[in-house]
């Protein structure tokens, strides 16, 4: 699965929030479906050119949304 959206460090939104928005947009467009595996934190951080802790914040926030 290619993560092609560009994240902006100049945006008013935090990078992890931009990652969340990107994943939700991909779900809404049918690019990914519930149950699909996402890349590992390391691979996701490399694909999006962000730190692993930023991706970790995404996974933590996404898990909170599921509860």
Backbone torsions as a table, in degrees:
resi	resn	phi	psi	omega
1	UNK	NA	125.5	-179.1
2	UNK	-93.3	131.6	175.6
3	UNK	-103.1	97.8	-170.4
4	UNK	-102.2	-10.8	-177.9
5	UNK	-67.7	141.8	179.1
6	UNK	-91.3	130.1	176.8
7	UNK	-93.8	146.8	-177.0
8	UNK	-113.2	120.7	176.3
9	UNK	-73.6	-12.9	179.1
10	UNK	-92.7	-2.1	-178.6
11	UNK	-70.3	157.1	175.5
12	UNK	-72.3	-20.8	179.3
13	UNK	-85.5	145.5	173.7
14	UNK	-63.6	153.6	-179.7
15	UNK	-59.8	-41.9	-178.4
16	UNK	-63.8	-33.1	177.7
17	UNK	-68.5	-36.0	176.9
18	UNK	-65.3	-36.6	176.8
19	UNK	-64.0	-45.3	178.5
20	UNK	-59.0	-47.3	-179.9
21	UNK	-61.1	-39.5	-179.9
22	UNK	-64.1	-45.0	-179.8
23	UNK	-64.4	-43.1	178.2
24	UNK	-61.8	-40.3	178.1
25	UNK	-63.6	-40.1	178.1
26	UNK	-65.4	-36.1	177.1
27	UNK	-67.2	-44.9	-178.8
28	UNK	-64.1	-32.9	-178.5
29	UNK	-85.0	-8.3	179.8
30	UNK	87.1	4.1	178.5
31	UNK	-64.1	-39.6	172.4
32	UNK	-128.8	153.8	-179.9
33	UNK	-120.2	159.5	175.5
34	UNK	-57.3	130.8	-179.2
35	UNK	101.2	-18.5	176.1
36	UNK	-66.4	145.0	177.0
37	UNK	-80.2	135.0	173.2
38	UNK	-91.8	160.7	177.5
39	UNK	-61.5	160.4	175.4
40	UNK	-62.2	163.0	178.7
41	UNK	-56.7	-42.4	-179.3
42	UNK	-63.0	-47.5	-179.0
43	UNK	-66.8	-41.9	178.9
44	UNK	-61.6	-43.4	180.0
45	UNK	-64.2	-37.4	177.9
46	UNK	-68.4	-42.8	-178.6
47	UNK	-65.5	-35.2	-176.7
48	UNK	-96.9	-5.4	179.8
49	UNK	59.8	45.9	175.4
50	UNK	-130.2	169.0	-178.5
51	UNK	-75.5	158.5	175.8
52	UNK	-61.4	-42.2	176.8
53	UNK	-58.0	-33.0	176.5
54	UNK	-63.6	-43.7	178.1
55	UNK	-67.3	-34.4	178.2
56	UNK	-65.1	-38.4	175.1
57	UNK	-61.4	-39.5	177.1
58	UNK	-58.6	-49.5	-176.4
59	UNK	-66.2	-36.8	178.4
60	UNK	-64.9	-45.5	-180.0
61	UNK	-67.2	-39.6	179.7
62	UNK	-64.9	-38.6	178.4
63	UNK	-66.0	-37.7	177.1
64	UNK	-63.3	-38.0	180.0
65	UNK	-65.1	-28.5	-177.2
66	UNK	-79.8	-15.9	-177.6
67	UNK	-85.6	NA	NA
